Amino acid sequence: MNKSLKGVIAALLIPFDKNGKLNIEALKKFINYNIEVSGVDGLYVNGSTGEAFLLSNEERKLILKIVSEECKGRVFLIAQVGGLNVYEAMEQAKLAEELGYDAISAVTPFYYKFTFEQILDYYTVIKNSCNLPLIAYYIPILSGVNFDMESFDKLFKIKDLIGVKFTATDLYTLERIKANHPDKLVYYGFDEQELAASIYNIDGYIGSTFNVNANKAKKLHKAVKEGKNLEALNLQKEINDFIDIVLKNGLYAILKEIIRQHYNLEEVYCRLPMTQSIIKYKDKAKEIKDKFLK
């Protein structure tokens, strides 16, 4: 690795037009908002927040290309290439390397009840398809795949698998991973529990709300590092007040509408079967932005 790959990382939102097609010009604005306004350290591209599992292989590759060209090295980039089609994952991994991404990531394969050995084979094949380091993406609440500590020990034996995006509430296992594998990068995936995860000396955070609220997340991380626990607790309360109202009004829609309003873009959409139109959230998004994103 030639970059630290640590810090607050946005799981990049992807805007679509009313016909469900990628809105390229809006995507460029979304990227710049993350970097210039929200203040992210890196972007996690084609993850759950990017609605990646609703997209074709060609669409995902196009997004990888646009993000790389628009970022121009300003932040580090992680390409989430995982899915049910390992051959497409390999294509995306190779492209990410060609485009100058800093790492690839892959969600655990889902839907079918794969054995752990099959999951290890999946990660090994993806890793061997390119020369980029690999970060596993563990999200049992959506994938239905659960690992015990022995499973993580075996996972980390894969050559150049350098870490994990851990999106689970099991903080005991999170601590054990970092304690037993201090050389691995460990990212936490629940924005609302950043403070709790921070005390385990993890390396970063990858989340949806960082598209618009990364600066506050970075302040929280800094406060923990400096031992300012009360300040960190107050920041987590502010973050969670924001998350509460966003979740009650539609996570992706509200976050997209906040960015849309900043640039006065034409209406942007989510991808079906997500709630497609987000213009109805216009007033609520402005209220949330004015109250929490100052």
C-alpha positions in Angstrom: 0.0 0.0 0.0 1.3 3.5 -0.8 -1.4 5.2 1.3 -2.6 4.8 4.8 -6.2 4.1 3.9 -7.3 5.3 7.3 -9.9 7.8 8.4 -13.5 8.6 7.6 -14.7 7.1 4.4 -18.0 7.7 2.7 -19.9 4.8 1.1 -20.6 6.9 -2.0 -24.2 7.7 -2.9 -25.1 7.2 -6.6 -27.7 9.5 -8.3 -29.9 8.3 -11.1 -32.3 10.0 -13.5 -36.1 9.3 -13.6 -35.6 6.4 -16.0 -33.2 4.7 -13.6 -30.1 5.5 -15.6 -26.9 6.7 -14.0 -26.9 10.6 -13.8 -23.2 11.2 -14.6 -23.1 15.0 -14.2 -24.9 14.7 -10.8 -22.5 11.9 -9.8 -19.5 14.2 -10.4 -21.2 16.8 -8.1 -21.8 14.1 -5.4 -18.1 13.2 -5.5 -17.0 16.8 -5.1 -19.5 17.4 -2.3 -18.0 14.5 -0.4 -14.4 15.8 -0.8 -14.9 19.6 -0.7 -17.9 20.0 1.7 -18.3 16.9 3.8 -14.5 16.4 4.1 -14.0 12.7 3.6 -10.6 11.0 3.7 -11.6 8.4 1.2 -14.5 7.0 -0.9 -15.9 3.4 -0.8 -17.4 3.0 -4.3 -20.2 0.6 -5.3 -21.2 -0.5 -1.8 -24.6 -1.0 -0.3 -25.2 2.8 -0.1 -24.3 3.0 -3.8 -27.2 0.6 -4.6 -24.6 -1.5 -6.3 -26.5 -4.8 -6.1 -29.2 -3.2 -8.2 -26.7 -2.4 -11.0 -25.3 -4.2 -14.0 -21.6 -5.1 -14.3 -21.2 -2.4 -17.0 -22.8 0.3 -14.8 -20.6 -0.6 -11.9 -17.5 -0.4 -14.1 -18.6 3.0 -15.5 -19.0 4.3 -11.9 -15.5 3.2 -11.0 -14.2 5.1 -14.0 -16.1 8.3 -13.3 -15.1 8.4 -9.7 -11.4 7.8 -10.5 -11.4 10.5 -13.2 -13.2 13.1 -11.0 -11.2 12.5 -7.8 -7.9 13.0 -9.4 -6.1 11.5 -6.4 -7.6 14.0 -3.9 -8.7 11.1 -1.6 -8.0 7.4 -1.5 -10.4 5.0 -3.3 -11.7 1.6 -2.4 -13.7 -0.3 -5.0 -16.3 -2.7 -3.7 -16.4 -5.4 -6.3 -18.2 -8.2 -4.5 -21.5 -9.8 -5.5 -22.9 -13.1 -6.6 -21.1 -13.2 -9.9 -17.4 -13.7 -9.1 -16.4 -13.3 -12.8 -17.9 -9.8 -12.8 -16.1 -9.2 -9.5 -12.8 -10.2 -11.1 -13.5 -7.8 -14.1 -14.2 -4.9 -11.7 -11.1 -5.7 -9.6 -8.9 -5.6 -12.7 -10.5 -2.3 -13.9 -10.0 -0.8 -10.4 -6.3 -1.6 -10.6 -6.0 0.0 -14.1 -7.8 3.1 -12.8 -5.5 3.6 -9.9 -7.7 2.6 -7.0 -5.9 2.0 -3.7 -7.7 -1.2 -2.7 -10.6 -3.4 -3.6 -13.3 -4.7 -1.2 -15.8 -7.5 -1.5 -19.0 -8.3 0.4 -19.4 -11.9 1.6 -21.3 -13.8 -1.1 -25.0 -14.0 -0.1 -28.4 -15.5 -0.9 -27.1 -19.1 -1.3 -25.9 -20.8 1.8 -22.3 -21.0 0.9 -19.9 -23.0 3.0 -17.1 -21.1 4.7 -14.6 -22.9 2.4 -16.5 -21.6 -0.6 -16.4 -18.1 0.8 -12.6 -18.4 1.3 -12.3 -19.6 -2.3 -14.4 -16.6 -3.4 -12.1 -14.1 -1.7 -9.0 -15.9 -2.9 -10.1 -15.9 -6.6 -11.1 -12.2 -6.4 -7.8 -11.2 -4.7 -5.8 -13.2 -7.3 -7.4 -11.3 -10.2 -5.5 -8.1 -9.5 -2.5 -6.7 -7.6 -4.5 -4.5 -5.3 -4.9 -5.3 -1.6 -8.3 -6.7 -0.6 -10.6 -5.6 2.3 -13.4 -8.1 3.2 -16.9 -6.6 3.7 -18.7 -8.2 6.7 -22.3 -7.2 7.0 -24.3 -10.1 8.4 -27.5 -8.1 8.9 -27.9 -7.9 5.1 -25.8 -10.8 3.8 -27.0 -13.4 6.3 -23.4 -14.6 6.6 -22.0 -14.8 10.2 -18.3 -15.4 11.1 -16.9 -16.5 14.4 -13.4 -15.5 15.5 -11.9 -18.7 14.1 -13.4 -17.7 10.7 -11.8 -14.3 10.8 -8.5 -15.9 11.7 -8.7 -18.1 8.6 -9.9 -15.2 6.4 -6.9 -13.1 7.3 -4.5 -15.9 6.1 -5.4 -15.0 2.5 -2.4 -13.3 1.0 -2.8 -9.5 0.7 -6.2 -9.5 2.4 -5.4 -6.5 4.5 -8.5 -5.9 6.6 -12.2 -5.9 7.0 -15.1 -3.5 6.9 -17.0 -4.7 10.0 -20.7 -3.8 9.9 -22.1 -5.6 12.9 -23.1 -4.6 16.4 -20.9 -7.4 18.0 -18.3 -5.1 19.5 -16.7 -8.0 21.4 -15.7 -9.6 18.1 -14.6 -6.2 16.8 -12.2 -5.9 19.7 -10.9 -9.4 19.3 -10.2 -8.9 15.6 -8.1 -5.8 16.4 -6.4 -7.4 19.4 -5.5 -10.6 17.6 -4.7 -9.0 14.2 -3.1 -5.6 15.0 -1.5 -5.6 11.5 -4.9 -5.7 9.8 -7.0 -2.6 8.9 -10.3 -2.6 10.7 -13.1 -0.3 9.6 -16.5 0.1 11.4 -19.7 0.4 9.4 -22.3 1.8 11.7 -22.1 5.6 11.8 -24.3 5.7 14.9 -21.8 3.7 17.0 -18.6 5.4 15.9 -17.8 6.4 19.5 -18.2 2.9 20.8 -16.0 1.4 18.1 -13.4 4.2 18.4 -12.1 3.0 21.8 -10.9 -0.2 20.2 -8.3 1.7 18.2 -9.8 0.8 14.8 -8.5 2.3 11.6 -11.5 4.0 10.1 -15.2 4.3 9.5 -17.1 3.6 6.3 -20.7 4.8 6.3 -23.6 6.4 4.4 -24.1 9.6 6.4 -20.4 10.6 5.8 -21.5 11.7 2.4 -22.7 14.9 4.1 -21.4 14.7 7.7 -17.8 13.5 7.6 -16.4 16.6 9.2 -18.2 15.9 12.5 -17.2 12.2 12.4 -13.6 13.3 12.0 -13.9 15.6 15.0 -15.3 12.7 17.1 -12.4 10.5 16.1 -9.9 13.2 17.0 -11.6 13.8 20.4 -11.3 10.1 21.3 -7.6 10.1 20.3 -7.0 13.1 22.5 -8.9 11.5 25.5 -11.7 14.1 25.3 -14.4 11.7 26.1 -17.2 14.1 27.1 -16.6 16.1 23.9 -16.7 12.8 21.9 -19.9 11.8 23.6 -21.6 15.1 22.8 -20.5 14.8 19.2 -21.9 11.3 18.9 -25.2 12.7 20.3 -25.3 15.3 17.6 -24.5 12.7 15.0 -27.2 10.4 16.3 -29.8 13.2 16.4 -29.0 13.8 12.7 -29.1 10.0 12.0 -32.5 9.6 13.8 -34.3 12.2 11.7 -32.6 11.0 8.5 -33.6 7.4 9.1 -37.2 8.4 9.8 -37.5 10.2 6.5 -35.6 7.9 4.1 -31.8 7.5 4.4 -30.6 7.6 0.8 -33.3 9.9 -0.4 -32.7 12.6 2.3 -28.9 12.4 1.8 -29.2 12.7 -2.0 -31.6 15.6 -1.6 -29.2 17.5 0.7 -26.5 17.3 -2.0 -28.9 18.1 -4.8 -30.0 21.3 -3.0 -26.4 22.4 -2.5 -25.7 22.4 -6.2 -29.3 23.3 -7.3 -29.3 20.2 -9.5 -32.3 18.8 -11.4 -34.1 16.2 -9.5 -32.1 13.0 -8.8 -33.5 9.6 -8.0 -32.9 6.3 -6.3 -32.9 3.0 -8.3 -36.0 0.9 -8.3 -37.2 -0.9 -6.2 -35.9 1.8 -3.8 -38.3 4.7 -3.4 -37.5 6.4 -6.7 -38.5 10.0 -6.5 -36.9 12.1 -3.7 -38.2 15.5 -4.5 -41.0 15.1 -1.9 -38.2 15.2 0.7 -37.2 18.8 -0.4 -38.5 20.6 2.6 -37.4 18.0 5.1 -33.9 17.9 3.7 -33.6 21.7 3.9 -34.7 21.6 7.5 -32.2 18.8 8.4 -29.4 20.6 6.6 -30.1 23.9 8.3 -30.3 22.3 11.7 -27.5 19.8 11.7 -25.0 20.6 8.9 -23.5 23.9 9.9 
